[in-house]
Amino acid sequence: MAVTDVETSRFFDEMRADAGLWGELMASFSRFLGTEEVFADINIAESREGAAFLAVYCPKEEEAERIRNLLEPLGPLSMQLYLSDGVRSLWAGKSPGPQGHHP
């Protein structure tokens, strides 16, 4: 699924507006731990700079690595793999994220 910068900004604005006090508290805790919310902050900043987003369903990590290898020559700003136990950076590009290094 490909999503424009405008659609992404609207999504994040609506998500944060609906989060409520508990959601804001959890987001702050996530930032403190350097987990999912850090990636959301990076994605918000990138969308405000005009970045579009591509979401690819990969049920296995091996498939995610294959997708990363296919897209790497295109120079993505960043690439993340969302897992049930957290987020892993597949490509840091110009946005190092919480891991702070290229895989």
C-alpha positions, 0 to 999 in steps of 0.5 A: 500500500502506498500512502502520500505525505498528506495522507500520512500526516492526517493519519498521525494527526488523527491518531494523536488527537484520539490518543487521550491522556493514557495514550499520551502517557504510553507514548512518552514511556515508549519514547523514553524506552526508545521503542515504537513511538520514536519511529512514529516521531520520525515518520511524522517528521518525514511526512511533513517534509514530503515523504510518502510511505510504502507498506508491504506485508511480510509474514516472515522476517526472511521476506522482509530482508528480501524486500529490504534488499529490493528497495535499498538501491532506491535509497529509502529514508528508512525502513522498519519491520513491525513485529509482535514484540516491537519494531526493528530497523531494516534500513536507517538511511537518513533517519537512524531511529532508536538503533542509531545504526544501519543494519 
